[in-house]
């Protein structure tokens, strides 16, 4: 189902908030021709997929209880660029955690990821925007299981507690460009989400909040610096 069709499927429904109050989707206005053209110029390759343009002409987002405003035009607003340098910050939960849609260099709108700060984990939430909207409907309707509930309430902690999860000790591979290889730290782990299913993720802060994180081009592959633990004498005398 296209994103616009999925959004329209939410419009005639009535949901119940956590306080027991009834609510419906409240649409934000759509974009004009000039606004569409201006938005395109901010995107990778200045490309806006046809199904997304169709959606934006209808609405640029909506209000939805449980979440901050759902927005389809918030390109470049997600501040953690070393994880997602080209993205739409779709929504936040008001607690510092966000759902972020990844965009590649050609302007293709890809998967939606849940980025949690405590614990510091990234989880693949949905394959695309349409599926994310469907999950919002399931969540607000109280359907079980819901990706949004299971990821937020338990999965992030499971991923954090797993010693390595999907991350593997880095080994040189011809898939990386020569220029990228020059940036790699001495010790590292690699999180390859290329073929990852929903509810798969990695602990981006496992080796410290300020550790080096590299995104390989626009691929769903991240390299995390793994700092070597120093012995007592090294710490005492400042050995490297």
ABEGO torsion letter per residue (X at the ends): XBAAAAAAAAAABBBBBAAGBBBBBBBBBBBBAAAAAAAAAABBGGBBBAAAAAAAAABAEBBBBGBBBBBAABBGABABAAABABBBBABBAGAGBBBBBBBBAAGBBBBBBBBBAOBBBBBBABABAAAAAAAAAAAAAGBOBBAAAAAAAAAAAAAAABAAEABBBBBBBAABBAAAAAABBABBBBBBAAABBBGBBBBAAAAEAABBBBBBEABBBBBBBBBBBBBAAAAAAGBX
